[in-house]
């Protein structure tokens, strides 16, 4: 299916989300951010989907935020309409109930690297470059580049990119833990789909719970993870069934402490 500038293709238990603005190296604008949010909702609502792949069309994964989309904004507009809005959408992708594998088929720079950072697994083609060039424009990373990326990649790697302006090759990024594997040019999407199939073959409930537990251990989304796990557990209890039945029958509940 299509969702604006993000295509969604489902094959068995795996969904592929493709950012589709190849003429701009998949640079992100407000329409694309909305399309990503819509795609996240659509994929998560499909109970048959157990894993997802995120990639870019053409030669680039994503060149980041489109300067033409935000360059003329007033400071308040930039902070609220661009940064906070993008932050919410990236958080939505990072907290998908299903594991997400990023197929980095081209450069992932600035907001493009922040987008790659929402994935649980990143596979990069050998020719790509990775970096956070924002300070060279007098700007700072705004879509969790100094937050989620530090938690997931480590502070020193982010310092080198954000402060020193270093641009890493795919292999350098692998050695730093920014990507999980490097594959030959043209192979990222196939490799990511294979990895997603590997995930989808495992216990879907256990995989979803493990993702929540790992996020909590990493200091991400602790409140949501704890409440989601607690709610799943409570929803399986006999006490909940009794509580719902008593409400429907307009009688006092008789709880038996049944798990």
C-alpha positions in Angstrom: 0.0 0.0 0.0 1.0 3.7 -0.3 1.1 6.3 2.4 2.1 9.6 0.8 5.8 9.5 0.2 6.3 6.2 2.1 5.4 3.0 0.4 4.3 -0.1 2.4 4.7 -3.6 1.1 3.8 -6.6 3.1 5.2 -10.1 2.3 4.1 -12.7 4.8 5.0 -11.5 8.3 7.4 -8.8 7.1 6.4 -5.2 6.1 8.8 -3.0 4.1 8.6 0.8 4.5 10.3 2.6 1.6 10.9 6.4 1.8 10.2 7.6 -1.7 11.6 10.9 -2.6 14.7 9.8 -4.6 15.1 13.0 -6.5 16.0 14.7 -3.2 18.0 11.7 -1.8 14.9 11.1 0.4 15.4 14.3 2.3 12.6 14.7 4.8 10.0 17.4 4.8 6.7 17.8 6.8 4.7 15.7 4.3 7.2 12.8 4.6 7.2 13.0 8.4 3.4 12.6 8.3 3.7 9.8 5.9 6.1 8.0 8.3 3.7 8.4 11.1 0.8 7.0 9.1 3.0 4.1 8.0 3.9 3.3 11.6 0.2 3.2 12.5 -0.7 1.1 9.5 2.0 -1.5 10.1 1.4 -1.7 13.8 -2.3 -2.2 13.3 -1.6 -5.3 11.1 -1.6 -8.2 13.6 0.0 -10.4 10.9 3.2 -8.3 10.7 6.0 -9.5 13.0 8.9 -7.4 11.8 9.5 -4.4 9.5 12.2 -3.1 7.2 12.9 0.6 6.7 14.8 1.7 3.5 15.1 4.5 1.0 14.3 4.5 -2.7 17.1 5.2 -5.1 20.7 6.0 -4.2 20.2 7.4 -0.7 18.7 6.1 2.5 18.1 9.7 3.6 20.0 12.9 3.4 18.3 14.2 6.5 15.9 17.1 6.9 15.3 19.1 3.7 16.8 22.6 4.4 14.2 24.2 2.1 11.5 22.8 4.4 12.8 24.4 7.6 15.3 27.1 6.5 12.7 29.8 6.3 10.9 29.0 9.6 10.8 31.4 12.5 12.6 30.1 15.6 9.4 29.2 17.4 8.0 27.5 14.3 11.2 25.6 13.9 11.2 24.4 17.5 7.6 23.3 17.6 6.5 22.5 14.0 9.8 20.9 12.9 11.9 19.7 15.8 9.2 18.6 18.3 6.9 17.2 15.5 9.8 15.2 14.1 10.8 14.0 17.5 7.3 12.6 18.2 7.3 10.7 14.9 10.8 9.3 15.4 9.8 8.2 18.9 6.7 6.5 17.3 9.0 4.5 15.0 11.4 3.7 17.8 8.7 2.3 19.9 6.9 0.1 17.3 5.7 -3.1 18.9 7.6 -5.0 16.3 11.3 -5.0 15.6 12.5 -2.7 12.9 15.5 -3.4 10.6 17.0 -0.4 8.7 18.4 -1.2 5.2 21.0 1.6 4.6 21.2 1.5 0.9 22.8 5.0 0.7 24.1 7.8 2.8 22.5 8.4 6.2 23.3 11.9 7.2 21.9 14.2 9.9 18.2 13.5 10.2 18.8 10.5 8.0 21.1 8.9 10.6 18.6 9.9 13.4 16.0 8.0 11.4 18.2 5.0 11.0 18.8 5.2 14.8 15.1 4.4 15.5 15.7 0.9 14.1 16.6 -2.1 16.3 19.1 -3.5 13.7 21.0 -1.6 11.0 22.5 -3.2 7.9 24.7 -0.8 5.7 26.0 -1.1 2.2 29.8 -0.8 1.9 29.8 2.4 -0.1 27.7 4.6 2.2 28.7 7.4 4.5 27.3 8.2 8.0 27.4 11.4 9.9 25.8 14.3 11.8 26.9 17.4 9.8 24.4 19.9 11.5 27.0 22.0 13.4 28.6 22.8 10.1 25.4 24.7 9.2 25.2 26.4 12.6 22.5 23.9 13.7 22.4 21.0 16.2 20.9 17.5 15.8 17.2 17.9 16.7 15.5 14.5 16.2 17.2 12.7 19.1 20.7 12.7 17.6 22.2 13.8 21.0 19.8 11.6 23.0 18.7 8.3 21.4 21.9 8.0 19.3 24.1 8.5 22.4 22.2 5.7 24.2 22.4 3.4 21.3 25.8 4.2 19.8 27.7 5.7 22.7 28.6 9.3 23.5 32.1 9.3 21.9 30.9 8.2 18.5 28.3 10.9 18.6 30.8 13.5 19.8 33.1 12.7 16.8 30.3 13.2 14.4 28.4 16.1 16.0 31.4 18.1 17.4 34.2 17.0 15.0 32.1 16.7 11.9 33.6 13.3 11.2 31.9 11.3 8.4 32.3 7.6 8.8 32.4 4.8 6.2 30.1 1.9 6.7 33.0 -0.3 8.0 34.1 2.5 10.5 30.5 2.7 11.6 30.3 -1.0 12.1 33.5 -1.0 14.3 31.9 1.8 16.4 28.6 -0.1 16.8 26.6 2.3 14.7 25.6 -0.3 12.2 25.4 -4.1 12.9 26.7 -5.4 9.6 28.1 -4.2 6.2 26.9 -5.8 3.0 27.9 -5.4 -0.6 26.5 -2.5 -2.7 22.9 -3.3 -3.7 22.4 -6.0 -1.1 21.1 -4.0 1.9 17.4 -4.5 1.2 17.6 -8.2 0.6 19.8 -8.7 3.7 17.4 -6.6 5.8 14.4 -8.6 4.6 16.3 -11.9 5.4 17.1 -10.6 8.9 13.4 -9.5 9.4 12.3 -13.0 8.3 14.7 -14.4 10.9 13.0 -12.3 13.5 9.5 -13.1 12.3 10.2 -16.8 12.6 10.7 -16.5 16.4 7.9 -16.3 19.0 6.1 -13.0 18.2 4.9 -12.4 21.8 8.3 -13.2 23.3 10.0 -10.9 20.7 7.6 -8.0 21.4 8.2 -8.4 25.2 12.0 -8.7 24.7 12.0 -5.5 22.7 10.2 -3.7 25.5 12.5 -5.1 28.2 15.6 -4.1 26.2 14.3 -0.6 25.7 13.6 -0.3 29.4 17.1 -1.5 30.3 18.6 1.0 27.9 16.8 3.9 29.5 14.3 4.3 26.7 10.6 4.7 27.1 10.6 3.2 30.6 7.1 4.3 31.6 5.5 2.9 28.4 7.5 -0.3 28.6 6.6 -1.0 32.2 2.9 -0.2 31.7 2.6 -2.2 28.5 4.2 -5.3 30.1 2.0 -4.9 33.1 -1.2 -4.4 31.0 -0.4 -7.5 28.9 0.0 -9.6 32.1 -3.1 -8.2 33.6 -5.1 -8.8 30.4 -4.4 -12.5 30.7 -5.7 -12.9 34.2 -9.0 -14.5 35.3 -9.5 -11.5 37.5 -9.8 -9.2 34.5 -12.4 -11.5 32.9 -14.4 -11.4 36.2 -14.1 -7.6 36.4 -15.3 -7.1 32.9 -18.2 -9.7 33.4 -19.3 -8.0 36.6 -19.3 -4.6 35.0 -21.4 -5.9 32.1 -23.8 -7.8 34.5 -24.0 -4.8 36.9 -23.0 -6.9 39.9 -20.2 -6.8 42.4 -17.0 -8.5 41.3 -15.9 -11.7 43.0 -12.1 -11.7 42.4 -10.3 -15.0 43.1 -6.7 -13.9 42.5 -6.6 -15.9 39.3 -3.5 -15.2 37.1 
